[in-house]
């Protein structure tokens, strides 16, 4: 994945992006994140839902939901976690937004983004059910946690891809978090601070970390076996991230820096070392999808982490390829 990033002032990144225009009561923003030569690319998404009026509003007739389409070239490759910070000040916060991102542009499901409970997490919703789901969120018959609990292995609400053996948790720490560091490496984030020796053992297992927290420095890949590939990651050992949950990861990722920086590869995987990691020697990590279905998570053995990071980084595999379904014992062999 490619995003524009700058190394400094990460805490002020959201302020560099234009805000979403003021919404009318009851409206839900449908944000375009795909552009070509500054022009918004919606593909066939709009035709599948309805026709925009002159104010850019689509009314989903059967559900009575009003979607306001919003565009700005600075939002190119905008991720779900960036949207909550771009809401206009002073207005009522809708329960969700819809993001027209690259997967949706090329035939995938629209991404519905949580704006209230764990702002920034997302769930893929089939286009023919978009009105039903948004209406449920608006009238309170659906909670965003219901969408998360209903995800299949691909992050689709009530999809047919199989139920995850390790469902994404819906519980979240009741506080906001600072932005995570910028970097193209996988992020290995410590979220539990009860076991200092366990954290040091974890880093040592992956070859240790240098003075800047980079894991795997100096290690080389000497075989064709992906399981032997070293984990190259940036470790984050910062108590401000204590209790960070998968659904809160998207909003903690730095947004785009519009227009001024060269494009660089950005992290395609976040690994959390949580209480389960330190509950026993060799405990697993929690892998979090940052972008395709932001906040989708699964539990992975430590031995899987390096190969997962490598395969995602070169787009050889998808996050869903590592989501265990059925009997989790098969995954741990």
N, C-alpha and C positions, 0 to 999 in steps of 0.2 A: 504494500500500500504506500501511497505517496501523499505527503502532506507538506505544507509550507510551515517551517518552524524557524524561530530565532532563539538564540541561547539566553537572552537576558530578559528580565522583567516578566517572568512567567505569571506572576500574580495579577498583572494588569492586562493579560491577553484578551479577556472577554471584552474589555472596554475598547479594543481596537476594531471590533466588528460592529457594523450597524445594527441597531435594534430592530426587532420585528415591529411593524407599524401597529398603532393602536387598534385593538379589536373591538367590535361591537359586542354587546352582551350576548352570550350563547354561542359565539363563533369559535371555531377551532382553526388554528393556523395550519396550512399545508405548505411546508417550507421546501423550496427547490434547492438541492445541493449539487446539481449537475449543469455545467455551462460549457458552451463552445463559442469562442470569440466574444465572450461577454453576454451571449444570448442563452436564456434558460432552455434547458432540454427536459421536456416532460415525457417524451415518447408517447406511448398510447395510454398512459395512466389516466389522463383527464377524460379521454373518450370513453374509458371503461366505467367511469363514475357518473359523468354528466357533462353539461356545458356551462362554462363560466359566463356570468353576466358581465356587464360592462365594468363592474366594480371588482371583478376577480373573485366572485363568490359562487360556489357550487352548492346547490341545495339538494341533499339526498332525499328525494321526495318521500320514499317509503318510511324513512326514519325521521324525517324532519330535521336533519342535522345540517348546519351551515358551515361549510369549509371555505375559509378565505385563503386563496393561493397567494403566496408572497415570494418575491424574487429579489435577489441582489447578487451581482457577480462576486462580491467579496465572500459570499457563502459557499463558493465552490469547494466541494469535498467537506463541507460542514458535517460534523458528527453529531449524533443524538445528544451526547453529553454537553455539547455547547449550547443547545437551544434554551434551557431554562434561564441562563444568564442573559439571554437576548430579549426576553419578554419586556414589553414596554412598562415603564414604572407607573404606578398609581392605579392600574386597572385590575380587575378581577383576574385571577389566574385560572385558565381553563384546566380541566383534568388531564388533558393530553394534547399533543401536537402530532402531526403526521409529517414524516420526512421522506421526500422524494430523492432517494440516494441512488448510487450506481446499481445495486442489486434490483431495486424497484424499476429503474429505467430499462433494464434489460430483461424484463419479464418476471421478476420476482415479486413477492408480496410487499405492499407498502409497510413501512416501519412506523408503528404507533409508539410515541415517546411519552413516558410518564413525566408530568410536570408538578406533581404534588407530593406523593408519598416517598419515592426515592428518585428525585428528578434526574432525568438523563438516561435511565434504563429503557430498553426498547423490546418490543415484541412484534414479530411479523404477523400481519393479519391479512387473510385473503381478501382481494378487492371486493368480491361479492358479499362479504360479511362486514365490510368497513363501517357502513352506516349503522348496522345492528350493534356493533361493538362500541362505537362512539356514542350512540344514543344511550347505551347502558351505562357508560362512564358518566355521561352528563346527568342522567336522572338518578344515579346511585344504585341501580340494580346490579351493576358490575363494579368491582373494585379492581384497580390495576394488579393487585396481588392475585386476583382470580386469573388474569391473563398469564401471569408468570407461572402460576401453578399448572396452567393448562398447556404450557409449551411442549412441543415434541422435541426430538433431538436436534432439529434444525432451527429451533427458536420460533416455530410457527404455532399460533394459537389453535389448539385442537386439531393440529395437523396429523397426518397419517404416517409420520416418520418413526414412530416408536417412542415409548415413554422413557425418559432418562432414568438410569439406575440411581443417579445422584441428582435429584431435582435441584434447580437453582433456588437457594433460600430466599424467602421474602422478608425475613426480619432484617432490620437495618439499625445501625447506631443512630440515636436521635440527635445528630449534629452534622454540621457541614465539615468538609475537609479541605485543606489547601490543595493546590495543584501539584501533581506528581512531576518529577523531573522530565525535561525534554531529552529525547534520545532515540536512536534507531534500534537500540537493543531491546530484547525482552526485558520487562521490569520484574524483578523479584522483590516483592514488598512484604516486609515483616509487619503483621497486624496483631501479634501476640507477644507480650514482653515479660512473660512469666518464667522463661527458661533461657537464660543467657548462654549456657553451655550448649543447649540444643541448637540455638541459632548459629553459633560458631561451628558446630559439627556439620550443620547443613551447608554452610559456605565451604567448609573444608571438603565435603563430599563432592562438590562441584569444582574443585581445584583452587578454592580460596579466592579472596577478593583483594584487589590492590588498594592503594590509598584513596582512590576516588570511588571505591565501591564496585568496580567492574569485576565481574566474575568470569573466569575462563581465560584471562589474559595470559598469553604465552602457551596455551594448550593448542595442540594441533590435531587435526583429523587424520588418522593414519590408516583407516580401513574404509571399505565401502559399506559398512554396516551403520545405518542411521542410529542404531541403539548405542553405538560407541562414539557418536558425535558429541563433542563437549558443549556444555551450556554456556553460551555467551550472553551475559545479562548484566544489567545495572541493578545492583542491590540497593534497596531503600530501607535504611535502618533509622527510622525517625518516629518517635513516640507520638507525633501528631497524627499518624495514621493508625494508631491503635484502634481496633474494632472496625476498620474499614471492611465493608461487605461487598460482595460481587456487584449488586445493583447500584452501589455508590461509586464504583470505579469509573464509569463513563464520564461523569461530571468532574472527576479529578484529573482527567487527561487534558493537557493544554490544547486550546483551539488553534485554528489557523492564524497565521500572521499575514494579513492580506497585502499582496503587492510588493513587498520589499525584500523578501528573502528567497534564496534559491530553494528548489524542491529537494527534499531529502527523504529517504525511506524512514518511516516511523515505526514504532513498535506495533506488532500485530498480535502480541500476547502479553497478558499480565498474569503473573503467578503470585498467589497469596500464601504466605507462611502463617497459618492461623493456629488456633488452639489445637485443632486436629493434627497439625503437622508435628507438634511437640508432645502429643499425648502418649506416644510410645516411640522407641528408637526407629528411625526410618519411616516415620509417619508421612502420609501423602501431602501433596500441595493442592491448592484450589486454582484451577486454570480459568481465566475469565476472557471472554471474547470482547475486545474493545470496540469493534466497529460494525461487523456484519449484523449481529444481533447483540447490541451493546448490553453487557451485564449478564448474558448467558454464561453459565459456569458449569464446570464438572470437576470431579475429584480425579487426580491422576497420580500414579506412583511416581516417585522421584526418578526412577530409571527411564520414564517416558518423557520427562520434561524437555531434555535436550533435543531429542528427535522431533518432538512436537514443535518446539520453537524453530528448528531448522526447516521443517517441511512447510510450516505456515509462512516463514520468511521468504521462501522461494516460490510460494503459491503452488507447491506440489500437492498439498492436501488442504482440506478445509477444517475449520474448527469442529464441525459435526463428526468428522472421522475419528475424533478422540472422545466423543461423548458416549459413554457406556450405556447400553440398553439391556433390558432383560436381566439375567443373572449377573450381578457385578463380579462374581467370582471368575467368570470367563475372562474378564478384562484384566484381572490381576495376575494371570498366569505368566 
